[in-house]
Amino acid sequence: MKKIFTIVLFGCCVHSKGQEMDLNVKSKIENVTVFLEGAQVTRHATVGLKSGVSILTFPGIAPGIQEQSIQVEGPSAVKILSV
């Protein structure tokens, strides 16, 4: 079964001398659409971020997900470097 995940991040940027931060982010399932050959799961999370590089980890997402199907969105003040 093919699964498509969409994660929407709402980040709050706080200016400070930032260094790399690793954060585990709990996301909440907001919507699920089931298709004949797969499903689309939309999750939302709110994260407070300091300026600098942050590595966000989302526990609880199915290990069998197709990595190329993950879509991440954030506010214009946040630059997403990779997924």
Secondary structure, DSSP 8 states (H G I E B T S, - for coil): --EEEEEEEEEEEE-S----EEEE---EEEEEEEETTEEEEEEEEEEEEESS-EEEE-TTS-TT--GGG-EEE--TT------
